């Protein structure tokens, strides 16, 4: 895809529903008794993979894509049936890992597989704790990656010190803990996003958190409920950055989730000197939301590290683009997790931004960006990573010359209307 240049961006946009919450609504809705209605559901390829997998396990799910409303007719904690074929997760690591926690407790064997990217992503991080709880795994290529089979077992609770701050790892263990004998707890080095904990509580599970430890006790039953999914801050991030670095711009993104375990990008923007304003702040079942307004701002570099990283791990690619337009040096540390996302995001960002003329170097756990140089167009290989493609759509729109993104359509994974919404802001 060849990109159009933009000289300014103005107007309002509503980004798709939060991907993390959409996934979890399908899973917990399937395990609850009764009908769960979800509004604002993300119609991205990843979340559709979650729907398809649970339909294969006997759950009736109605998806009205025109209104982004999903109704899940749950059958209770023990209502899933053995799938008659492989559970295809597509590109979705969230589907893979969270669903594995549920499958670990089922009285049947199932096989999970996905696309080429999923087949490279590390699954040992969930296989280890779930095996300790009593499940059996077999990686068909003996590499602790997909495709793999799970044979559910009679689980017992564990206290698991997770070596990584990962909401997917934590969630897999907590979901398995719904079925385990005794309590199950996960302690992280830093607090990762807490959507699973909030939603488990909303569905009636007995869960408590203290510091970076979450503990769940076995559930007798989960109860269906209504869920209103806020806009995804990870999707809003592209327009937040674009509005800040494009001259003569002002953008308002409506009804965005600002969960404090996800709002790291707002912290970084303020540290870099951004004009950013929150309005219409309210709370919806433990998930705070707000309208976010940004305007063109002279930015300066900063350091992004430590417990801030889990709060913005998916936003680091677009933050690297933003840092390229800021004066001074931006240092990103403690972000090793970027190496095992849909692509090795450290290597891919460094290579592509270097090709555009940015003074950038990769490190073992992040990157160093010396901003302020003009960018020039080039051909960008997205590596079929949706966040890479959308980040370079913003960079390319402000670069001199032409930018061509290979695999640009991969944005459909999380934001099917991204290019249309960007064009709308260009025309306003």
N, C-alpha and C positions, 0 to 999 in steps of 0.2 A: 504493500500500500504506500503510495506517495502522499506525503502530507502537505496540507495547505499551511501557509504562514499566517500568523495572526499578529496584528499590531496592537490590539486591545481586546479584552474579554469583559463583557458586562452582562448583568442580568441575574436571574434566579434559576436554580436547578434543583431537582429532587433526585437523589441518587437511589439505586436499588436497595432493597432490604438487606440487613446485616447477614452476611454469609454464615457466620458462626451460629447465630441464633436460628436461622432458617434450618440448618442441618439438625440442630438439637431438637427443634420442634417436631420434626419428622420422627426422630428416634424415640423421644419420650412420649409423644402422642401415640406411637405404635404400642408402647408398653403400658399405657394407661387404659383404664376402663372408661368406655364412653367415647364421644366424638370431640376431638380437639379441633377448633377452627383457628386458622392462622391467617392473619391479614398482613399485607406488605411483604409476602414471601418473595425471596429472590428467585427469579426464573433463570438462573445461570446453570450452565452445564453441570457443575459440581453438585449443586443441590438437587437437580433432577436425577443425578446418579443415586443419591440417598433415597429418593422416592422409589426409583425402580428396584433397588435392592430390597426394600421392605415390602413392596408389592410381591416380589418373588417369594417372600416368606409368609404370604397369606394375608397381608394387611390391605384392606380396601382404602385407597387414598384417592380423593377427587381433587384434581388440580384445575382451577379456573384461571388460566394464564392471563385472560383479558383483564381480570380484576386483581390478580396476584393473591388470590384467596385459595387456601388449601384446607380440605377437611380430611382428617385422619380418623378412621373408625377403629380405635384401639381395641385390642383383645386381652389386655392385661399382661402382667409380667411373664406369664407362662403361655401366652397365646401364639407365639411364633411357630411356624411349621418349617420342616426341612425344605430348602430350595431344591428344585428339580434340576437346576443348572448352576453354572458358576455365577457368583455375585460379582458383576462387573462394576467397578467403582470409577471407571474412566480415568480422569486426572485428579481425583479427589483424595488427598491424604487425610482429610478430616473424616470422610466416610469410612476409609480403610481402618483407621486407628480406633475411632469411637465405636464403630460397629463391632470391631473385634472384641471389645470389652463386653458387649452384650452377648455375642456368639460364644464367648468363653464359658458361659453358664447354661447354654442350651443343650438339650438331650439329643443332639444330632451332630453330624460332621458337615462342614460347609467349606467351600473353596472360594477365595477372594483373588481376583486378578484385575488388572487395569491396563492403562496405556504404557508406552515405553518409559515415560517419566516416572510413573508409579513403580515400575519394575526396578528402578534404581534407588528408590527412597528407603531409608533404613527402618526396618520394622522390628529389629531386635529390641529396641527400646520399649516396645509393648509386649513382645513375646516373653521377655525375661520376667517381669512382674506377674503377668497373667499365668505363666507356667508355674510360678511359685504358688499361685492361688489354687492351682489344680487343673488347669486346661492343658491340652496337648496341641502342639504346633508342628507342622512339617512344611518347611520351605522347599518347594519342588525343585529349586535349583541350588539348594544348600547354601544360600547366601543371606539368609534372614531378610529376604525381600519377597515381594509378590512375584509369581503366584504362590500362595501358601494355603494349607488347609488348617482348620481349627476343629478339634474334637472337644466339645464341651464336657465339663465334668462337674462334680460336686465340689463347689469352691469353699475355701476357708479364707477368712480375712487376714490381711497382712498390714504391717506398718512399713511403708516403702519410702526410703529416702531417694527421691529422684535426682539423678545426676544432672538433669537439664530442667530449666524452667519452661515447660511445654504444656500448654493447655490440652493438647491431644493426648499426651501420655497420662496426665492427671485424670482426664475425663474417662479414658479407657478403664483405668483402675477403679474409679468411683462407680462407673456403670456396672462393672463386674461385682463391685461390693454390694450392690442392691440385692444380689442373690447369695452372697457368701454367708457362711456361719461365722458369727462374731463381727466385730467392727473392722472396717478397713480405713486406713489413713494414708495420705500422701503428703510428704513434706518436700517443698521445692527450694532451691537455692535463692530464687527470687519469686515473687508472686506473678504468675501468668494470668491471662484473662480468665474471669470467673463466671462466664455465662452458664456453664454446666451446673455450678453450685446454686446459682440463683434460680435456674429453671427446675432443678431437682426440688428445691424448697417449694416453689410455686405449685408443683405437681403433688406435693404432700410427702416427700421423702424426709427422713430424719437425717439431716446433714448439718454439721456445724464447722465453722472455720475459726482458727486462731493463728494469727501471724501468717506464715506461709504453709500452714498445715490445714488440710481439709479432711474431715472424717465423716464417713457414712455408715449407718447401721442397716441391716437387712430390711427391706420393705415388704409389707404384706400386700399392699396395693398402691398404685398411683391413680390419681383421679384426673380425668380430662378437664381441660380449661380453654379459655380463649387467650390467644397470644397476638399482640400487635408488634410486629417487627419494625424497629426503627431503621433509618437509613444507615448504611455501613460506613463508618468513619474511614475505613481503608479505601473505599471507593471515593469518598469525599476528598481524600488526601490529594488526588491529582488536581482537583480544581482549587483546593486551598493553595497548593504550590503555584499553580498557574496564575492565580489572581495576584499573588505576592510578587512574582518575578516578571510579569508582563506589564509594560508601561500603561498608564491611563486606564487601569482596570479596577473593577469592583464586582465581586461575586457574592451572592448569598446562597448557601446550600441549606435547604429546609429539612427539619426533622431528622437530625443526625444523632445517632447514639454516641454519648460521651461518657460511657462507663469508665470509671477511674482506672481500671486495669487496661484500658485501650486508648487513653487520650494523650499518650506520649507525644504525638505529633504537635498537639497544641502547646505543650511545654517547650518543645524545641523551637517552634515558630516564635514564641514570645522571647526565648533566649537569643534568637537571631535578630530581634528588633522588628518583628512583623506587626502590622496593624491587623488585629483579629478581635472580633467582638461576638459574644454569645448573647442571644436573645430568646425569648419564649422558652426558657428553661423549665422543664417539668420532669416528673418521674412516672414511669409506666412499669409497674410490677418489678421494682428494683432496678430498672434500666433507665437511667437519666437520658433525656434527649434535649436538643437545642437547635435553633437556627444559627448557623455560623456565617459571619460576614467577614470577608477579607478584602484588602485593597492594596494596590501597588505600594511596596515598601523597600527602602534601602536596607538590605540585609547584610549581616556580618557573620563570620564563621563562629562555630562553637564546638564543644566536645560533647559527644553523645555516648554514654557508657553506663555500665552497672545496672541497677535495678530499673532504669529507664528502658532498656533494650526490649524486654518482653512486652512492654506497653506500646511498642511501635515496630515490632519486627517486620511486619508486612509492608510498612511504609518506608523502610530504609531505601529501596530503589528510587522513589520519587524524592526523598530527602537528599539523596546524592545529587540528583538533578538540581534541586533548589540550591544546594551548597555550591554548585558550579557557577551559579550566577551571583553568589554572595561575595563580598570583599573579605579577604583574609582566609584563614585556614580552618577547615572543619575536620575533626578527627572522630571517627566512629570506631569504638572498641567493644569487645565482649559480644560480638555478633557472629560467633562461629556457626550458629544455627542457620545462617544464610547459605551455608554450603550445601545443605541437604533439603532445600526447598524444591520447587518445581524445576529449578536449575541451580547451579552454583552461582548465586546472585552476586557474590563478591567478584568472582572472575568475570562474569558477564558484564556487570556495570563498569568495572575498570576497563575492560577491553573496548567496549562501545563508547564510553565517554572519552577515552584516550583518542579514539579515532575521530571524535568530534573536536579535538583540540584542547580538552580539559587537562590541566596539570593534576594528575591523580595517580596514586599508587596503592596497590592492595597490600594488606597485611594478613597475618594468620587469622585474625579475628575481626577484620573490618577493612577500613580504607582511610586514606588521608587525601583530602581534596583542597587544593589551593585555588580558590575561586577568583572570578573577575575577568577571565579571558573571554573574548567572543567565541561562540561555537560555530562550527561550519557543518553543513550537511554531509551525510555519508549513508551507506547502506548498513542497517542495523539488523543483526540476527537476534530475534527475540528468544531463540531456543525454545519456542512454544511455551513461554512463561508469560501468563497474562499480565503480571505486574511489571515485567520488563517492557512489554509492548506498550502499555499505557504510559509508562514513565517516559519513554522515548517519543511518544506522540506529543508530549508537552515540550520536551527538549527540542525536537525537530521543528516545532512550530515557531521557535524563537531563534533558530540557527540560520546562518547565512547559507544560501544555496539550497539544494534539494536533499531531503531525507526520505529514504525508502525503508519501511519496516517489513522484514520478512516474517510471515506468520502473524500479521497484525490481527487477524480474525480470532486469535486465541483469547482476546478480551472477552469473548462470549462466556468464558468460564465463570466470571464473576460480575461482568457488567455488559450485558448484550447491547445496550443503547449508548455506550460510551462515546463513540465517534459522532453520533447524532447530537448528543448533548453538548459536546465540545463545539460542534458546528453552530448550534443554537447560540452559544455564548459569543461566538465570533461575529454572528450576524446581528446581535441585539444592539 
